[in-house]
Amino acid sequence: AMIMAKDGAQADVAMSQMLAAARALYSMPPDHGAAAVRMVLEDAGLRKDWETELEEMRLRMLRLRVAFAEALRRQSNSDRFDFVASHRGMFSRLGLTEAQVERLRTDHAVYMVGDS
């Protein structure tokens, strides 16, 4: 935006008003998100596409969990982490010690909460 003013003080006032207007426009993301959700859920084609993508991601997460559990089994020569394959969602507690968590963070840039 361009501001034309008699002096710097007026330009500052105008800029302040423009910034306030911009903040008001950008401060409504929940409304925009709700409108997008409404649009997807009310349109049969968009809803089907979303449900298909959601199912693909759900299955991908399951495959990743199984692969992770299998890799842990191979590396540890133990079935200690097999439970990971049956968990659902994005997170699991692994039962590691704080020292093990710190080593993963330091040596491999793997980050997790302190109690794994």
Backbone bond lengths (Angstrom), bond angles and torsions (degrees), N, CA, C in turn:
res aa  C-N    CA-C-N  psi(-1)  N-CA   C-N-CA  omega(-1)  CA-C   N-CA-C  phi
1 A - - - 1.442 - - 1.522 108.94 -
2 M 1.301 114.58 152.28 1.460 120.28 178.68 1.524 108.04 -115.67
3 I 1.310 115.21 135.58 1.458 121.19 178.81 1.521 108.17 -118.17
4 M 1.335 114.91 129.62 1.466 120.03 173.88 1.520 106.64 -115.31
5 A 1.316 116.29 126.08 1.460 121.07 -177.81 1.521 109.53 -143.88
6 K 1.344 115.96 162.17 1.466 121.23 179.09 1.522 111.58 -66.63
7 D 1.350 115.72 -34.66 1.461 118.57 -177.89 1.533 109.45 -152.74
8 G 1.313 114.96 177.91 1.457 121.11 -177.96 1.514 113.63 -62.90
9 A 1.336 116.18 -35.51 1.467 119.78 -179.35 1.523 110.80 -63.67
10 Q 1.344 116.51 -43.77 1.465 119.82 178.36 1.528 110.60 -66.92
11 A 1.313 116.86 -37.92 1.466 120.43 177.81 1.528 110.28 -62.74
12 D 1.340 116.02 -39.88 1.462 119.81 178.30 1.525 111.23 -63.72
13 V 1.332 116.78 -41.58 1.466 120.85 178.33 1.526 110.08 -63.01
14 A 1.331 116.39 -45.83 1.461 120.35 179.76 1.530 110.68 -62.43
15 M 1.329 116.70 -42.72 1.464 120.53 179.20 1.523 110.65 -62.15
16 S 1.326 116.29 -41.52 1.458 120.91 178.52 1.526 110.85 -59.97
17 Q 1.339 116.27 -42.67 1.461 120.88 178.93 1.530 111.04 -65.08
18 M 1.323 116.48 -40.99 1.470 120.28 179.39 1.529 110.91 -65.87
19 L 1.320 116.53 -40.04 1.465 119.85 178.16 1.523 111.20 -65.36
20 A 1.322 117.04 -38.64 1.464 120.56 177.58 1.524 110.40 -63.33
21 A 1.333 116.48 -42.43 1.465 120.17 178.01 1.526 110.67 -63.90
22 A 1.318 117.02 -42.14 1.467 120.84 179.39 1.523 110.52 -63.38
23 R 1.337 117.00 -43.40 1.470 120.09 178.69 1.521 110.38 -59.35
24 A 1.320 116.67 -41.76 1.463 119.87 179.84 1.524 110.91 -62.52
25 L 1.324 116.56 -38.87 1.465 119.95 179.61 1.522 111.88 -69.17
26 Y 1.322 117.26 -37.07 1.462 121.32 -177.29 1.520 113.36 -87.70
27 S 1.301 117.99 -7.22 1.462 120.86 -176.25 1.520 113.21 -88.05
28 M 1.308 118.57 14.29 1.456 121.18 -177.32 1.530 113.62 -117.78
29 P 1.320 121.20 31.68 1.459 119.54 -177.04 1.529 114.32 -57.95
30 P 1.350 120.76 -34.29 1.460 117.73 177.94 1.526 112.25 -60.18
31 D 1.333 116.77 -35.15 1.458 119.95 178.25 1.523 110.58 -65.90
32 H 1.332 116.67 -41.56 1.461 119.47 179.40 1.522 110.35 -65.88
33 G 1.328 116.78 -40.93 1.462 120.63 178.54 1.514 111.44 -62.91
34 A 1.315 116.55 -42.89 1.461 120.62 179.25 1.524 110.76 -63.25
35 A 1.324 116.82 -38.60 1.468 120.05 178.30 1.521 110.59 -65.50
36 A 1.327 117.42 -39.95 1.468 120.74 178.53 1.524 110.49 -65.24
37 V 1.325 116.92 -43.02 1.469 120.46 178.48 1.518 110.03 -62.34
38 R 1.304 117.04 -45.33 1.466 120.98 179.30 1.525 110.32 -58.37
39 M 1.326 116.46 -44.61 1.463 120.85 -178.98 1.533 110.51 -61.20
40 V 1.326 117.34 -44.46 1.466 120.95 -178.64 1.523 110.84 -67.35
41 L 1.318 117.20 -44.85 1.461 120.02 -175.84 1.524 113.34 -72.43
42 E 1.324 117.54 -27.47 1.464 120.03 -178.54 1.521 113.24 -85.64
43 D 1.322 118.22 -18.68 1.464 121.89 -179.92 1.530 108.44 -97.89
44 A 1.337 117.11 118.49 1.471 121.23 -174.48 1.528 112.28 -57.88
45 G 1.317 117.74 -41.76 1.461 120.86 -179.33 1.513 112.35 -67.13
46 L 1.342 116.16 -46.18 1.463 119.97 178.33 1.524 111.26 -64.17
47 R 1.333 115.85 -39.10 1.470 119.23 179.22 1.521 110.90 -63.69
48 K 1.329 116.86 -42.78 1.471 120.20 178.91 1.525 110.23 -62.75
49 D 1.338 117.12 -43.44 1.470 120.49 177.62 1.527 110.69 -59.64
50 W 1.324 116.74 -44.45 1.463 121.14 -179.62 1.522 110.82 -63.28
51 E 1.344 116.78 -44.77 1.461 120.29 179.99 1.525 111.02 -63.52
52 T 1.338 116.98 -37.84 1.465 120.85 177.44 1.522 110.20 -64.14
53 E 1.326 117.00 -47.14 1.468 120.82 179.06 1.525 111.20 -63.12
54 L 1.315 116.56 -39.55 1.459 120.90 179.12 1.527 110.61 -62.62
55 E 1.321 117.28 -43.76 1.467 121.51 178.33 1.524 110.87 -64.81
56 E 1.327 117.06 -40.30 1.468 120.18 177.28 1.525 110.77 -60.75
57 M 1.316 117.62 -42.62 1.465 120.89 179.60 1.525 111.22 -68.58
58 R 1.329 117.06 -38.42 1.466 120.55 178.05 1.522 109.99 -60.96
59 L 1.331 116.45 -46.41 1.463 120.57 179.81 1.524 111.40 -66.89
60 R 1.325 117.04 -37.10 1.468 120.02 177.93 1.523 110.63 -62.86
61 M 1.334 116.52 -42.67 1.462 119.65 178.25 1.525 111.10 -62.51
62 L 1.331 117.01 -39.40 1.462 119.75 177.46 1.523 110.74 -62.80
63 R 1.336 116.59 -44.45 1.472 119.99 179.18 1.528 110.91 -62.29
64 L 1.326 117.01 -41.63 1.459 120.49 178.51 1.526 111.54 -63.55
65 R 1.323 117.22 -39.83 1.463 120.72 177.92 1.528 110.77 -62.28
66 V 1.335 115.81 -46.01 1.466 119.87 179.85 1.525 109.99 -62.55
67 A 1.328 116.81 -45.06 1.466 120.36 179.87 1.527 110.76 -62.86
68 F 1.320 117.19 -39.87 1.461 121.15 178.99 1.530 110.30 -64.43
69 A 1.336 116.55 -45.76 1.469 120.31 179.03 1.525 110.82 -61.37
70 E 1.330 116.60 -40.75 1.467 120.23 178.65 1.526 111.19 -65.25
71 A 1.327 116.90 -41.03 1.469 120.16 178.27 1.528 110.62 -64.52
72 L 1.328 116.84 -40.95 1.463 119.96 177.41 1.525 110.97 -64.38
73 R 1.320 116.91 -37.80 1.467 120.90 177.96 1.530 109.96 -62.40
74 R 1.331 115.98 -45.88 1.473 119.79 -179.85 1.528 111.31 -63.75
75 Q 1.324 116.36 -45.39 1.463 120.17 -176.34 1.532 112.99 -70.03
76 S 1.325 116.14 -33.93 1.464 119.31 -175.68 1.524 113.07 -97.87
77 N 1.337 116.60 -9.03 1.474 120.73 -174.57 1.526 110.48 51.58
78 S 1.337 115.02 41.48 1.459 121.09 -175.85 1.525 109.04 -151.60
79 D 1.329 115.25 153.67 1.466 119.49 175.43 1.534 111.03 -93.72
80 R 1.312 116.65 15.32 1.464 122.94 -175.88 1.528 113.25 -55.17
81 F 1.328 117.21 -31.43 1.468 120.48 -175.63 1.530 113.49 -105.90
82 D 1.319 117.85 11.63 1.466 120.08 -179.11 1.527 112.40 -59.27
83 F 1.328 117.15 -27.22 1.466 120.74 179.98 1.529 112.49 -58.90
84 V 1.326 117.08 -25.19 1.468 121.09 -178.49 1.527 110.34 -59.47
85 A 1.324 117.28 -36.58 1.467 120.97 -177.66 1.522 112.30 -64.90
86 S 1.321 117.77 -28.46 1.468 119.86 -176.84 1.528 113.21 -94.29
87 H 1.323 117.62 -9.04 1.473 119.75 176.72 1.526 109.96 -69.37
88 R 1.303 116.15 159.67 1.457 121.62 177.27 1.519 108.45 -123.70
89 G 1.320 116.04 153.95 1.455 120.15 179.83 1.508 111.28 97.60
90 M 1.311 115.34 -169.17 1.459 121.11 -173.42 1.522 113.54 -95.16
91 F 1.317 119.09 -11.01 1.458 120.47 -172.11 1.519 111.19 -129.58
92 S 1.326 115.87 149.36 1.467 123.71 172.87 1.517 108.26 -145.03
93 R 1.284 116.06 148.40 1.467 120.58 171.12 1.514 106.64 -93.81
94 L 1.323 115.68 129.41 1.458 120.60 -173.90 1.519 113.36 -94.85
95 G 1.315 118.31 -12.83 1.452 120.38 -179.53 1.519 113.63 76.03
96 L 1.313 117.05 27.46 1.460 121.09 178.83 1.522 110.10 -84.66
97 T 1.309 115.27 157.88 1.464 119.87 175.50 1.527 109.10 -78.79
98 E 1.320 115.91 164.70 1.467 119.51 177.08 1.520 110.98 -61.51
99 A 1.327 116.99 -35.31 1.469 120.42 178.54 1.532 110.83 -65.26
100 Q 1.323 117.00 -39.98 1.465 120.21 178.22 1.528 110.87 -66.59
101 V 1.325 115.89 -40.69 1.465 120.27 177.84 1.524 109.79 -62.02
102 E 1.320 117.01 -44.02 1.466 121.03 179.40 1.525 110.90 -63.28
103 R 1.321 117.04 -39.40 1.471 119.88 179.36 1.527 110.57 -65.25
104 L 1.325 117.45 -42.19 1.468 119.97 176.79 1.525 110.65 -60.19
105 R 1.325 115.95 -41.04 1.466 120.74 -179.80 1.531 110.26 -65.91
106 T 1.316 116.57 -47.72 1.466 121.69 -175.69 1.523 112.68 -71.26
107 D 1.328 116.30 -46.88 1.469 120.74 -173.23 1.525 114.17 -84.91
108 H 1.348 116.88 -28.47 1.466 118.80 -171.31 1.528 114.27 -130.37
109 A 1.329 117.83 3.58 1.468 122.19 -178.60 1.525 111.87 56.12
110 V 1.340 115.86 37.12 1.464 122.03 174.28 1.523 106.65 -100.11
111 Y 1.322 116.56 119.84 1.456 121.45 -173.85 1.519 110.67 -110.22
112 M 1.322 115.57 136.96 1.462 121.97 176.92 1.521 108.04 -157.02
113 V 1.324 115.83 170.06 1.459 119.44 177.89 1.520 109.01 -65.45
114 G 1.320 116.84 158.38 1.454 122.21 -173.20 1.514 115.52 -56.73
115 D 1.344 117.54 -32.05 1.470 118.90 179.34 1.528 111.70 -96.97
116 S 1.284 115.86 20.88 1.470 127.08 176.36 1.500 113.07 62.85
